Amino acid sequence: MELDITPGIQKKGIEVAFELVEIWGSDHWNGDEVAYVKPVRVNGTYMITDDTVVVNAEAATVIQAPCARCLQPADISVRGEIEEAFLRDREDREWSIADEEYHYKGHIIKLNDVVRVSLLQELPTRILCKEECKGLCPVCGTDLNQSTCSCQKEIGSRNPFSALASMLNEDEEV
């Protein structure tokens, strides 16, 4: 995703509006592969000052990831805020990899990394297809949203904590 700042060069100190739309494929997040199922849209402004371009924008898309309970695909609408300064790459200055600054050359600013971070950090820690998702049977792997299995009745007796329940007497205080 590239932002051409040529229209703003003659307007230093003035915000210039822009809109970018790009189709992205897949990405890795939190140990899972996620897919961008709708185009990534970035709307905002940029302002040029000397060797710095300040970008203020909002990125939005729909990301598909596996449900944390049943592993079925779940679509999540995501919006991320971008407030970042990009410094012009100059021939006379060396940048170290440790610099936490974004740079650009010429009249093009590459926004992929900034947009990616802003979107992925807005994803929930656990993605669910629906709040009431029942998940998979821990014994046979049946999707409990679609059918039931006989394993559920056996789980109570094989639960390692069921022995603790027998130690409690309903009439006694703990």
C-alpha positions, 0 to 999 in steps of 0.5 A: 500500500503506497501513498504518493505524496506528490500532491502535497509537496507544494502544500507544506504545512497543510493537510492533504486528504487521501484514500487508498484501497488494496486487496491483501491476502493472508497474514499470521497473527497469534499463531494462526493464519488470518485472511483479509476477506475484504479490501483494506481501506485507508482514509485520512490525511497527511501533512509534509513538514521539511523532512517529515510526513505526518499521517493520520488515518483510519484503516478498515477491513474484514479479517477471517480467522479460526474460532478459538472454540470450534475452529470454524472460520469467523469474520471480524470487522476491524478498524485501526487508527494510524498516527505516524510520522515518516522521516525522509531517508537521506543519503548522508545519514545512516539508520540503524535497525534499532530505530523505531522510526518509519522512513520513506524515499522519494515521493512514495510512503509505504504504509503496509507495516503501519496499517498491518500493525494498526489492524492486527492489534485491534483483533480480540485475543480470542476470536469466536464465531459467535459468543455462544459457541459450544466448541469441540468435544475434547474426546472425539472432536465433534463440533458441538454446535452442529451435533451432540456426541455420547462422549459428553456423558462420560466426561464427568466421570473421567474428569480428574477433579471429580474426586474433589467433588466427592470430598465435599459434603453439602451439609458442611462448610468449607 
